[in-house]
């Protein structure tokens, strides 16, 4: 990392009287290779290529189903709307030169780390693709594949291609999230000098751009794969694959998305929280300077981390969540339609794609409903930003209920059970209510307007220890209500589906699992708006940092502080929402795994007996995996933060003029430390997550072979998956809620309560916040990605266990 000569020179004089300059983190602008190639193409040629591409996409869509054409149309319109939102945000002014220079330093650091991180992830993805190819070339085939003439080589190539496409799209989703945040932050900062409502609107629309692209890419990616396989394999023609078996070919796409999301979340989480902890411990606690003070050498690294950890990683995370839920629901819909002998099963298979297409529509309306005002002048917001965001969410939910009911009537009506669509519509309503309740519960436990966080803040007045004790107890307590809500929603949705009237050849009800799948779709039917609220958080956080570093008036910082506190709550609610959807999606993928094992083994595989010692051991190993993964993720943040603390202390000692504004900190050194350390530290927990189920399943497969239990490996992996899902949900709820509560308890004290900034209560709250940082932004978010990745990897690697 090269720094300018003026920054390295210690005899600059008091730099509050000089133009404030900040370092570039790299020597030249960076853009992904695909964007550089597109920029080099003549505009007319590019337009022609795009039209041809769209024409071919619509051709294969029309050859597949009119439903696919509808999905393509909605996704493309949403992309056009996202372009409008981007242009609208980028037309806003960037403020004075010092704001622009800080923003450019953040952008350089974020894009530089993104390039290095995703370069490492892509190499690992290619290696894993070779492993998958080798396994599929030598695995057994299912009766369905034999009947359709789908050979091992074709199946291997399809799975690997889907895996690589899922990984690529997940990476692009992450880049989109980071790209918009590093450009919107300075515009939000500048808008805060005029109006809190304008700053809020810019942050929301910037987050809306990322959300629409991420959700749209997840939907159109799966739709294109489905249509391409449908046309290429001549599905439903004599002697070929049945359409009900087609969704199983998409599993590789979900695995690729999960793989990239896990490493993006780990690397980005380690980066952002190591820098945050290092900056807070030395800057706030030891030196007594404000958050995001320009004298803190780790402040740029902290602001860079918000973008690579909270924006890029969260974009990949939600992309993976939607992809996993769509694929699992398509598999279950196809299986149920086959068992019920439904003549046209395409409605049940493509229903998830339509739901998320309407998600793009209703979320767009919710995003556009948040408008600015004409009031000018720097002043505190007249209306609580959280209230404004909640109004937009309420509009989105009402529209989602209406479109969901219409979708079920359109696609799930069948003569076999004329009233089934009403039951499934109620399943969707259960999911939507579950999402709303999850958001409310998380808000209650993490917003300082409510009692839990205020009680936690009060515990800071008696010291650091009592703050930690209160935060841990709050996190533990916060797991109860979400688990009860998940339990009620699963039972309700299963019962509604079970009583829908759909039966198999023997007269047995078969709609229970699909009802749960529909509830999961309902929960994610407002995913684009939820992601918008999540992206709002880091953008507001970065805006506050830019305001503080550029030494704007205190009234401007008050506005960004309010937005930042709301952003902390929206980030926490999004994580709670993601955990709930992960629980339901994992339940669906577990059912799909059991069906896949049954197909390969050519015998029923409907239940797992944990009273068998080997199976019980598999469950213990699954729970252990969650705790060990969390420990390694938190330890990675701790080790990297120690390096940052040592570096910040060194600079304060060797450059005493920093505190008097006579010398400038070496920001680039801290960025370099956390960048290299986070890339190194993300490997071990990530490898643990990928290797563990494969090794456990293979070892117990060998043991089962010698003891006469051919399905032992598959049963042990099923137990590992079940126990890991249950333990992971509880652990993620605890980590996310405790971390968010500690953060907002600190924010509450910084509003002037309990002595305000610099008081003993504030120092204790900062300690709690630093403890919670790796909880809420590294281990917690990584866990719900891990849960879904375990489900997809066991589904993809099922032949290894047999």
Secondary structure, DSSP 8 states (H G I E B T S, - for coil): ----HHHH-S----GGGS------SSSS----HHHHHHHTS-HHHHHHHHHHHHHHHHHHHHHH-HHHHHHHHHHHHHHHHHHHHHHHHHTS---SHHHHHHHHHHHHHHHHHHHHHHHHHHHHHHHHHHHHHHHHHHS---HHHHHHT--HHHHHHHHHHHHHHHHHHHHHHHHHHHHHHHHHHHHHHHHHTT-HHHHHHHHHHHHHHHHHHHHHHHHHHHHHHHHHHHHHTTTTSTTS--HHHHGGGGHHHHHHHHHHHHHHHHHHHHHHHHHHHHHIIIIIIIS---TT-TT-TTHHHHHHHIIIIIIIHHHHHHHHHHHHHHHHHHHHHHHHHHHTT-S-THHHHHHHHHHHHHHHHHHHHHHHT----S--SS---SS-HHHHHHHHHHHHHHHHHHHHHHHHHHHS-BTTBTTHHHHHHHHHHHHHHHHHHHHHHHHHHH-TTSHHHHHHHHHGGG-HHHHHHHHHHHHHHTHHHHHHHHHHHHHHHHHHHHTSS-B-TTS-B--HHHHHHHHHHHHTTTHHHHHHHHHHHHHHHHHHHHHHHTT--HHHHHHHHHHHHHHHHHHHHHHHHHHHHHHHHHHHHHHHHHHHHHHHHTS------TTSHHHHHHHHHHHHHHHHHHHHHHHHHHHHHHHHHHHHHHHHHH-GGGTTTSS---HHHHHHHHHHHHHHHHHHHHHHHHHHHHHHHHHHHHHHHHHT-TTHHHHHHHHHHHHHHHHHHHHHHHHHHHHHHHHHHHHHHHTTGGG-TTSHHHHHHHHHHHHHHHIIIIIHHHHHHHHHHHHHHHHHTGGGG-
